Amino acid sequence: MKQTDEPENSEQDDLYEHYRFIIDKGQQPLRIDRFLMNRIENTSRNKIQKACDAGSILVNGKKARPSYKVKPGDQVQVVLPEPVREIELIPQDLPVEIVYEDDDLVVVNKAAGMVVHPAFGNYTGTLMNALVFHFSNLPVRDGRLERPGLVHRIDKNTSGLLVIAKTDKAMAHLAKEFFERTIERKYSALVWGDFMENEGTITGNLGRSQKDRKIMEVYPEGDQGKHAITHYKVIERFNYVTLVECKLETGRTHQIRAHMKYAGHPLFNDETYGGDRILKGTVFSKYKQFVENCFELIPRQALHAQTLGFIHPSSGKKMFFEAPWPDDFRSVLEKWRNYVRFRKDT
C-alpha cells in the first residue's frame, strides 16, 4: 500500500511504506539500526544499515543515519521502491516434511532453522516459500496465486508441528479453534535447573520488553501485555537440567521461552532468553566442557512442538499428530542421561 498520509517535507516520493513504528514514551535512546533489528523479524543490523545508506529508513519524514538514536514520539518508517510483497510468495523447491495432507489442510514437521514466514529483507527460504511450491494446485484469484493459510507459527529455531489451511473454509475453522483454545498443543523443552514440583502452571501477561523489543517479558500484575498460561509437567530430571512437557492454554509470541525464564528455568541454549550459558552445575572444567559440547549438539533453544490436535474442518473428526524428537534434541538428551549415569557410577 503506497504511503498517503506523509509528514510535511517527506522524502519518500514514489516509495512504499513497509513498516511504521511510533516510539514508545518509555524508550531509552537507542541507535536506530539496533532498534529496527529488534523490531523487524528475521533481519540483521547489516541489512538495516544498508537500508539507511540507501535512504530507505525515515525518521519523522527525513532520511536517517544508522547512528541516529530514536527518542519518544519519533515516527520511524521503512520505505522501499517496490510494493509490500505480502502476497508475492516465490515458490521454492525446499525440503519440508509433510506429515499429513488432504484437500483442506496440511500438517508439517518444521525443521529448526527454517523461518516460517517471509519478512523484511528475508523473502525467500521460508516454509511459506516451500509450501507455495508444494501446493501446485492452489487456486488463483485476481491473477495471483493464493497463499497457504498460516493459522499459527513457531519460532525459527524451534522444531515441530504446524497446521496450514489450504482453503478459506479451513482457515476460518482452524482460526476459530485457536481463538476458542480447543487446539491441543504440547511441546518438549529442556530447561535449566530442577523443579520442586512434578507439575505446575505459569501465569503472567506477556508483552514486549521495554528495554529490548526483540524479546517478550512477563508482566505479573497484568497491567501490560496479553494474558498467557503455560502448564508444565516434569518428564525427566538430569540434576542440572530438566526435560519438561509444556501444554499451551494460550498461544503468545515466545510464550514458553519467556514463561520459563520468568520461572527461573530458561530453555537450554536459548540465546535470546539467557539460556546459552551455564546456569546450573559445578565449577569443574570438565563440566564446563561437557555443557559446551551439549551446546554444539543442539545449537538452538531446546524446544520442540511435539503434538498437535484439532477437529478437522470438513469431517468433524478429531485429528492428532505427534512428531518425534529431531536428532539434535534426542542427542542432547542422551548426553545428559549418560552424564547422570556416570555420576551415579562414580
C-alpha positions, 0 to 999 in steps of 0.5 A: 500500500503506497504511503498517503498520509506523509509528514510535511517535507517527506522524502519518500516520493514514489516509495512504499511504506513497509513498516511504521513504528511510533516510539514508545514514551518509555524508550531509552535512546537507542541507535536506530539500526539496533532498534529496527533489528529488534523490531523487524523479524528475521533481519540483521543490523547489516541489512538495516544499515544498508537500508539507511545508506540507501535512504530507505529508513525515515525518521519523522519524514527525513532520511536517517543515519544508522547512528541516529538514536530514536527518542519518544514520539519519533515516527520511524518508517521503512520505505522501499521502491517496490510494493509490500510483497505480502502476497508475492510468495516465490515458490521454492523447491525446499525440503519440508516434511509433510506429515499429513495432507488432504484437500483442506489442510496440511500438517508439517514437521518444521525443521529448526532453522527454517523461518516460517514466514517471509519478512523484511529483507528475508523473502525467500527460504521460508516454509511459506516459500516451500509450501507455495511450491508444494501446493501446485494446485492452489487456486488463483484469484485476481491473477495471483496465486493464493497463499497457504493459510498460516493459522499459527507459527513457531519460532525459527529455531524451534522444531515441530508441528504446524497446521496450514489451511489450504482453503478459506473454509479451513482457515476460518475453522482452524482460526476459530479453534485457536481463538476458542483454545480447543487446539491441543498443543504440547511441546518438549523443552529442556530447561535449566535447573530442577523443579520442586514440583512434578507439575505446575502452571505459569501465569503472567501477561506477556508483552514486549520488553521495554528495554529490548523489543526483540524479546517478550517479558512477563508482566505479573500484575497484568497491567501490560501485555496479553494474558498467557498460561503455560502448564508444565509437567516434569518428564525427566530430571538430569540434576542440572537440567530438566526435560519438561512437557509444556501444554499451551492454554494460550498461544503468545509470541515466545510464550514458553521461552519467556514463561520459563525464564520468568520461572527461573528455568530458561530453555537450554541454549536459548540465546535470546532468553539467557539460556546459552550459558551455564546456569546450573552445575559445578565449577569443574572444567570438565563440566564446563566442557561437557555443557559446551559440547551439549551446546554444539549438539543442539545449537538452538533453544531446546524446544520442540512442538511435539503434538498437535490436535484439532477437529478437522474442518470438513469431517468433524473428526478429531485429528492428532499428530505427534512428531518425534524428537529431531536428532539434535534434541534426542542427542542432547538428551542422551548426553545428559542421561549418560552424564547422570549415569556416570555420576551415579557410577562414580 
